[in-house]
């Protein structure tokens, strides 16, 4: 795989695939984390004498222009961050776009309009995607992939553009994702500990199965832990459980022992009657959950037990909160685990939007080794899947 830092971009026109699918309220970007993450790559190109042409998707348009999905607010916000003019092209391909690209000088930026205004971007036909990618690369010298958030999607701008570009490489953001996911996590310092949470076993089933035999310890929290506890014969009252997956949960517990992965489940829970409760009804409950009550967070004894399991870890990967952290009454478990991961001193990798939110809520973002920028991409990596975005860059380098 080639990296941007090794490419001579002086005098080159560079297409950068970024992930600017950010929350917008009317004309105002409300969370610019993804935009800020791309700035090192953009500044490297601009300061190195190149011209930057940015492409990305925004929202879910149905393959045709829709005003509410225009990238105009994003372009305006980026201009403020860069201190440069960031004009928005009327389209992402076509004669007018080619003219705008041809007129670009070194140190200038152009943002292309929403890629998903064209059905070919997400077409299931590789030939259609390739034809669109060729249009996208017209008049450009270098392709830079810097959008890990879409690395799991076989979109024209992700998987075909690198293959038709004169030169293709990974930007700084993608390079860092590669270093941690295919470096630190694929060859981890041990003990290797995975912390998995969230609401449903069904969404994490493939991840849990893939981690067995790879991690030394697997800590399971969140509502998904309820299904495992019920599978062990512990009544969970009115808690969220997936009864149709009880056999799967039992199979995972049995397989873990055979594959030398020690699974840790909650030993106590924080209980209440509803998610919107202003405070917990029971702060630390062990044993069967009484009828009418729900487990909405791991309890303090579990936080302590999980912290003990984390001590001495060499590598920790975390995805999924330990409870209904959006409600302050049920956030202590997630915040406690975040602090324990930082305290253990391991190489720590976090992925997933909710987990990212917990880390920032705890004020610990700067204490983790790496926070992945991809939700779906990060989950598919944990499932053991090959990410199309990385494969395309590897194929382009051959």
C-alpha positions as CSV (number, residue, x, y, z in Angstrom):
1,X,0.0,0.0,0.0
2,X,1.3,3.5,-0.8
3,X,1.0,6.4,1.6
4,X,0.5,10.1,0.9
5,X,3.7,11.0,2.8
6,X,5.7,9.1,0.2
7,X,4.1,10.7,-2.9
8,X,5.4,13.8,-4.6
9,X,2.3,16.0,-5.0
10,X,4.0,19.2,-6.0
11,X,2.1,20.6,-9.1
12,X,-0.4,17.7,-8.9
13,X,-4.1,17.8,-8.8
14,X,-5.2,15.4,-6.0
15,X,-8.6,13.8,-5.5
16,X,-9.2,13.2,-1.8
17,X,-12.0,10.9,-0.7
18,X,-13.0,12.2,2.7
19,X,-15.8,11.3,5.1
20,X,-17.8,14.5,5.6
21,X,-21.2,12.8,6.3
22,X,-21.6,14.9,9.4
23,X,-24.6,16.1,11.3
24,X,-26.0,19.4,10.0
25,X,-28.8,21.6,11.5
26,X,-30.1,23.7,8.6
27,X,-26.9,25.4,7.3
28,X,-24.8,24.7,10.4
29,X,-22.5,21.8,11.0
30,X,-23.1,20.6,14.6
31,X,-20.2,18.1,14.9
32,X,-17.1,18.6,12.8
33,X,-15.0,15.9,14.3
34,X,-14.7,14.0,11.0
35,X,-13.8,17.2,9.1
36,X,-11.1,18.1,11.6
37,X,-9.7,14.6,11.3
38,X,-9.0,15.1,7.6
39,X,-7.2,18.4,8.0
40,X,-3.6,17.0,8.3
41,X,-4.1,15.3,4.9
42,X,-5.6,18.4,3.3
43,X,-2.9,20.7,4.6
44,X,-0.1,18.3,3.5
45,X,-1.4,18.5,-0.1
46,X,-2.0,22.2,-0.1
47,X,1.3,23.1,1.6
48,X,3.2,20.6,-0.6
49,X,2.2,22.5,-3.7
50,X,-0.8,20.4,-4.8
51,X,-4.4,21.3,-5.5
52,X,-7.0,19.5,-3.5
53,X,-10.3,18.2,-5.0
54,X,-12.5,16.8,-2.3
55,X,-15.2,14.2,-2.8
56,X,-17.6,12.6,-0.4
57,X,-21.3,11.6,0.2
58,X,-23.8,13.3,2.5
59,X,-27.0,11.7,3.8
60,X,-29.0,9.2,1.7
61,X,-30.1,10.9,-1.5
62,X,-31.8,8.5,-4.0
63,X,-29.3,8.8,-6.8
64,X,-30.4,12.3,-8.0
65,X,-29.8,15.8,-6.8
66,X,-31.8,16.7,-3.6
67,X,-31.2,20.2,-2.2
68,X,-31.4,19.1,1.4
69,X,-28.4,16.8,0.8
70,X,-26.1,19.5,-0.8
71,X,-22.6,19.7,0.7
72,X,-22.8,23.6,0.7
73,X,-22.9,23.8,4.6
74,X,-19.9,21.5,4.8
75,X,-17.9,23.4,2.2
76,X,-18.6,26.6,4.1
77,X,-17.5,25.1,7.4
78,X,-14.3,23.7,6.0
79,X,-13.5,27.1,4.5
80,X,-13.6,28.5,8.1
81,X,-11.3,25.7,9.4
82,X,-8.8,26.1,6.6
83,X,-8.9,29.8,6.3
84,X,-9.3,29.3,2.5
85,X,-12.0,29.6,0.0
86,X,-13.7,26.2,-0.6
87,X,-16.0,26.6,-3.6
88,X,-18.5,23.9,-4.2
89,X,-18.9,22.5,-7.7
90,X,-22.4,22.1,-9.1
91,X,-21.8,18.3,-9.6
92,X,-19.0,15.8,-9.0
93,X,-18.5,14.8,-12.7
94,X,-19.2,16.4,-16.1
95,X,-17.8,19.2,-18.3
96,X,-18.2,22.0,-15.8
97,X,-16.4,20.1,-13.1
98,X,-13.6,19.4,-15.5
99,X,-13.2,23.1,-16.2
100,X,-13.2,23.9,-12.5
101,X,-10.5,21.3,-11.9
102,X,-8.4,22.5,-14.8
103,X,-8.5,26.1,-13.4
104,X,-7.2,25.0,-10.0
105,X,-3.8,26.3,-9.0
106,X,-1.4,25.0,-6.3
107,X,-2.7,25.5,-2.8
108,X,-6.4,25.8,-3.9
109,X,-9.3,23.6,-2.9
110,X,-12.5,22.5,-4.7
111,X,-15.2,20.5,-3.2
112,X,-17.3,18.3,-5.5
113,X,-21.1,18.0,-4.9
114,X,-22.5,14.9,-3.2
115,X,-21.3,11.7,-4.9
116,X,-24.6,9.9,-4.1
117,X,-26.5,12.3,-6.4
118,X,-25.4,9.7,-9.0
119,X,-26.7,6.1,-8.7
120,X,-23.4,4.8,-10.2
121,X,-21.6,5.6,-7.0
122,X,-23.4,2.9,-5.1
123,X,-24.2,0.6,-8.0
124,X,-23.9,-3.1,-7.6
125,X,-22.5,-3.4,-11.1
126,X,-18.7,-3.1,-11.0
127,X,-18.6,-2.0,-14.6
128,X,-21.0,0.9,-13.9
129,X,-18.9,1.9,-10.8
130,X,-15.7,1.8,-12.8
131,X,-17.1,4.0,-15.6
132,X,-18.2,6.5,-12.9
133,X,-14.8,6.3,-11.2
134,X,-13.1,7.2,-14.5
135,X,-15.3,10.3,-14.8
136,X,-14.5,11.2,-11.3
137,X,-10.7,10.9,-11.9
138,X,-10.8,12.9,-15.1
139,X,-8.1,15.6,-15.1
140,X,-6.6,14.4,-11.8
141,X,-3.2,13.0,-11.1
142,X,-3.4,11.4,-7.7
143,X,-6.1,9.6,-5.6
144,X,-6.0,9.8,-1.8
145,X,-8.2,7.6,0.3
146,X,-8.9,9.2,3.7
147,X,-12.4,8.1,4.5
148,X,-12.2,5.0,6.8
149,X,-15.9,5.5,7.6
150,X,-16.8,4.1,4.2
151,X,-13.9,1.6,3.8
152,X,-16.4,-1.2,4.2
153,X,-18.5,-0.1,1.3
154,X,-18.0,-1.2,-2.4
155,X,-18.7,2.3,-3.7
156,X,-17.1,3.7,-6.9
157,X,-15.2,6.4,-5.0
158,X,-13.8,3.9,-2.6
159,X,-13.1,0.7,-4.5
160,X,-12.9,1.6,-8.2
161,X,-11.3,5.1,-8.1
162,X,-8.0,3.8,-6.7
163,X,-7.7,1.3,-9.5
164,X,-8.3,3.8,-12.4
165,X,-6.1,6.5,-10.8
166,X,-2.6,7.2,-12.2
167,X,-1.4,7.0,-8.5
168,X,-3.4,5.9,-5.5
169,X,-2.4,6.1,-1.8
170,X,-3.8,6.3,1.8
171,X,-4.0,9.6,3.5
172,X,-2.8,10.2,7.1
173,X,-6.1,9.1,8.6
174,X,-6.4,5.9,6.6
175,X,-2.7,5.2,7.3
176,X,-3.3,5.5,11.0
177,X,-6.3,3.2,10.9
178,X,-4.3,0.6,9.0
179,X,-1.4,0.8,11.5
180,X,-3.7,0.2,14.4
181,X,-6.1,-2.3,12.9
182,X,-3.7,-4.3,10.9
183,X,-0.8,-3.7,13.2
184,X,-1.6,-3.3,16.8
185,X,-4.7,-5.5,16.8
186,X,-3.6,-8.1,14.3
187,X,-0.4,-8.7,16.2
188,X,-1.4,-7.5,19.7
189,X,0.8,-7.2,22.8
190,X,-0.7,-9.7,25.3
191,X,-2.8,-10.2,27.3
192,X,-5.2,-9.1,24.6
193,X,-8.6,-7.9,26.1
194,X,-11.7,-7.1,24.2
195,X,-14.6,-5.1,25.8
196,X,-17.9,-5.5,24.0
197,X,-21.1,-3.8,24.9
198,X,-24.2,-2.4,23.3
199,X,-27.8,-3.4,23.3
200,X,-28.1,-6.6,21.2
201,X,-26.2,-9.8,20.8
202,X,-27.6,-10.1,17.2
203,X,-25.5,-7.0,16.1
204,X,-22.3,-8.3,17.7
205,X,-22.7,-12.1,17.1
206,X,-20.1,-12.2,14.3
207,X,-17.7,-10.1,16.3
208,X,-17.9,-12.3,19.4
209,X,-17.4,-15.4,17.4
210,X,-14.4,-13.9,15.6
211,X,-12.8,-12.8,18.8
212,X,-12.9,-16.2,20.4
213,X,-9.4,-17.7,20.4
214,X,-7.9,-14.4,19.4
215,X,-8.4,-12.5,22.7
216,X,-7.3,-13.7,26.1
217,X,-10.2,-12.0,27.9
218,X,-13.6,-10.9,26.6
219,X,-15.6,-8.5,28.8
220,X,-19.3,-8.3,27.9
221,X,-21.5,-5.5,29.2
222,X,-24.5,-3.5,28.0
223,X,-27.9,-5.0,27.4
224,X,-26.3,-7.8,25.4
225,X,-25.0,-9.2,28.7
226,X,-28.6,-9.8,29.7
227,X,-29.0,-12.5,27.1
228,X,-25.9,-14.3,28.3
229,X,-27.0,-14.1,31.9
230,X,-30.5,-15.5,30.9
231,X,-28.7,-18.2,29.0
232,X,-27.0,-19.2,32.2
233,X,-30.4,-19.5,33.9
234,X,-30.5,-16.2,35.7
235,X,-33.9,-14.4,35.4
236,X,-33.5,-10.9,34.0
237,X,-36.9,-9.6,34.9
238,X,-38.1,-6.9,32.4
239,X,-34.6,-6.4,30.9
240,X,-34.0,-6.3,27.2
241,X,-33.1,-9.9,26.2
242,X,-33.0,-11.7,22.8
243,X,-34.6,-15.0,23.7
244,X,-34.2,-16.3,20.2
245,X,-30.4,-16.1,20.7
246,X,-30.1,-18.0,24.0
247,X,-28.7,-21.1,22.2
248,X,-26.2,-18.9,20.4
249,X,-25.2,-17.3,23.7
250,X,-24.7,-20.7,25.3
251,X,-22.7,-21.9,22.3
252,X,-20.4,-18.9,22.6
253,X,-19.8,-19.5,26.3
254,X,-19.0,-23.2,25.6
255,X,-16.7,-22.3,22.7
256,X,-14.8,-19.7,24.7
257,X,-13.6,-22.3,27.1
258,X,-12.4,-24.6,24.3
259,X,-10.6,-21.7,22.6
260,X,-8.9,-20.4,25.7
261,X,-10.8,-17.1,25.9
262,X,-12.0,-16.2,29.3
263,X,-15.4,-14.5,29.2
264,X,-16.3,-12.0,31.9
265,X,-20.0,-11.2,32.5
266,X,-21.5,-8.7,34.9
267,X,-21.8,-9.7,38.5
268,X,-24.2,-6.9,39.5
269,X,-26.6,-4.5,37.7
270,X,-28.1,-1.1,38.1
271,X,-31.9,-1.5,38.0
272,X,-34.8,0.8,37.2
273,X,-38.3,0.4,35.8
274,X,-37.7,2.4,32.6
275,X,-35.0,3.9,30.5
276,X,-36.1,7.5,31.3
277,X,-35.9,7.0,35.0
278,X,-34.3,10.0,36.7
279,X,-32.4,7.7,39.1
280,X,-31.7,4.0,39.7
281,X,-34.2,2.1,41.8
282,X,-31.4,-0.4,42.8
283,X,-27.8,0.8,42.6
284,X,-26.2,-2.7,42.8
285,X,-28.2,-5.8,42.4
286,X,-26.8,-9.4,42.2
287,X,-28.8,-12.5,41.3
288,X,-32.1,-12.7,39.5
289,X,-33.7,-9.4,38.5
290,X,-37.1,-8.9,40.1
291,X,-40.2,-8.7,37.9
292,X,-40.9,-5.3,36.5
293,X,-37.3,-4.1,36.8
294,X,-34.7,-3.8,34.1
295,X,-30.9,-4.0,34.1
296,X,-29.8,-0.6,32.6
297,X,-26.1,-0.5,33.5
298,X,-23.4,-2.7,34.9
299,X,-23.0,-2.2,38.7
300,X,-20.0,-1.0,40.7
301,X,-18.9,-4.6,41.6
302,X,-18.8,-5.4,37.9
303,X,-16.8,-2.2,37.1
304,X,-14.3,-3.3,39.8
305,X,-14.2,-6.9,38.4
306,X,-13.7,-5.6,34.9
307,X,-10.9,-3.2,36.0
308,X,-9.2,-6.2,37.7
309,X,-9.4,-8.2,34.4
310,X,-7.9,-5.3,32.6
311,X,-4.9,-4.9,34.9
312,X,-1.7,-5.9,33.1
313,X,-3.3,-6.0,29.6
314,X,-1.0,-5.3,26.7
315,X,-3.8,-4.4,24.2
316,X,-7.4,-3.5,24.7
317,X,-10.1,-3.0,22.0
318,X,-13.4,-1.6,23.0
319,X,-16.7,-1.4,21.2
320,X,-20.1,-0.7,22.8
321,X,-21.2,1.0,26.0
322,X,-21.9,-0.9,29.2
323,X,-25.4,0.5,29.7
324,X,-27.9,3.2,28.7
325,X,-25.2,5.8,29.1
326,X,-27.3,8.5,27.3
327,X,-29.1,8.8,30.6
328,X,-26.7,10.1,33.3
329,X,-28.4,7.7,35.8
330,X,-27.0,4.8,33.9
331,X,-23.7,6.1,32.7
332,X,-21.4,5.2,35.6
333,X,-20.6,1.7,34.3
334,X,-19.4,2.9,30.9
335,X,-17.5,5.8,32.4
336,X,-15.9,3.5,34.9
337,X,-14.8,1.0,32.3
338,X,-13.3,3.9,30.2
339,X,-11.3,5.0,33.2
340,X,-10.1,1.4,33.9
341,X,-9.0,1.0,30.3
342,X,-6.9,4.1,30.5
343,X,-5.5,3.2,33.9
344,X,-4.3,-0.2,32.8
345,X,-1.7,1.4,30.5
346,X,-2.3,-0.9,27.5
347,X,-2.4,0.1,23.9
348,X,-6.1,1.0,23.7
349,X,-8.2,1.1,20.6
350,X,-11.8,2.4,20.6
351,X,-14.4,2.1,17.8
352,X,-18.0,2.9,17.2
353,X,-20.0,6.1,17.6
354,X,-21.6,5.3,21.0
355,X,-18.2,4.2,22.4
356,X,-16.6,7.3,21.0
357,X,-19.3,9.4,22.7
358,X,-18.6,7.7,26.1
359,X,-14.9,8.4,25.8
360,X,-15.5,12.1,25.1
361,X,-18.2,12.3,27.8
362,X,-15.6,10.9,30.2
363,X,-13.1,13.5,29.1
364,X,-10.6,10.8,28.2
365,X,-10.3,11.0,24.4
366,X,-6.7,12.1,24.6
367,X,-5.8,9.2,26.9
368,X,-6.7,6.4,24.5
369,X,-4.0,5.2,22.0
370,X,-6.4,5.4,19.1
371,X,-10.1,6.2,18.4
372,X,-11.2,4.8,15.1
373,X,-13.3,7.1,12.8
374,X,-15.3,4.3,11.3
375,X,-18.5,2.8,12.7
376,X,-19.5,0.1,10.3
377,X,-15.9,-0.3,9.0
378,X,-14.6,-0.9,12.5
379,X,-17.3,-3.4,13.3
380,X,-16.6,-5.3,10.1
381,X,-12.9,-5.4,10.9
382,X,-13.7,-6.9,14.3
383,X,-15.9,-9.5,12.5
384,X,-12.8,-10.6,10.6
385,X,-13.9,-9.3,7.2
386,X,-11.6,-7.8,4.6
387,X,-12.4,-4.1,4.0
388,X,-12.9,-3.3,0.3
389,X,-11.3,0.2,0.8
390,X,-8.0,-1.3,2.0
391,X,-8.0,-4.1,-0.6
392,X,-8.4,-1.5,-3.4
393,X,-5.4,0.4,-2.2
394,X,-3.4,-2.7,-1.9
395,X,-4.4,-3.8,-5.4
396,X,-3.6,-0.4,-6.8
397,X,-0.1,-0.6,-5.4
398,X,0.7,-3.9,-7.2
